[in-house]
Amino acid sequence: MAHALLVAVIASAAVGAAPAQGAPAPGGDALEQRRAEVARELLRVGEELRRELLAGDARALAARIPSDGLRCSGRVVPRARVQRDLATPGSWLHDTLLGAPAATGAPPASVAELLRSSPEVAIAVSFVKDPRALPLGRPCLEFRAKDVPTPGAPFCFEQRDGRWWFTESLYPCG
């Protein structure tokens, strides 16, 4: 079944304080231009993720995990554990990203099912306040469909050596 893809870019005001009314943001134009560039790059990454999720490709998702693992509320989840969890049906991570359809009438239980079952899915890009990513903020993306809850957490990234890597947020870390 073909699904229309609506692309949305959301530049979150969560990064830094807003300038006083009428006052220009220091370096604001350059910062907003950089955020727009990053958002365009993440939309491309989001399209790749969409294909990987729909294909159930746990290996492709695991290839986005940096060698030092994922940050999770002050601790680190080792890469080997993330890879194992992605590949294991029944694990929270596998079921939340790649799992089977939810019960009839229930909201999608996995991101893959959201992508399969919703006629229009947007890719929303936001920038979350993060001292390691100042002043830009940590770029994150999320798949969204109108009136349908998105399973799991947003996918957040950092760029290393020209490649976008997951940084955290695949697990409920809060």
Buried (B, 14 or more C-beta within 10 A) or exposed (E): EEBEBEBEBBBBEEBBEEEEEEEEBEEEEEBEEBBEEBBEBBBEBBEEBBEBBBEBBBEBBBEBBBEEBBBBEEEEBEBEBBBBBBBEEEBBBBBBBBBEEBEEEEBBBBBBBBBBBBEEBBBBBBBBBBEEBEBBBBBBBBBBBEEBEBBBBBBBBBEEEEEBBBBBBBBEBE
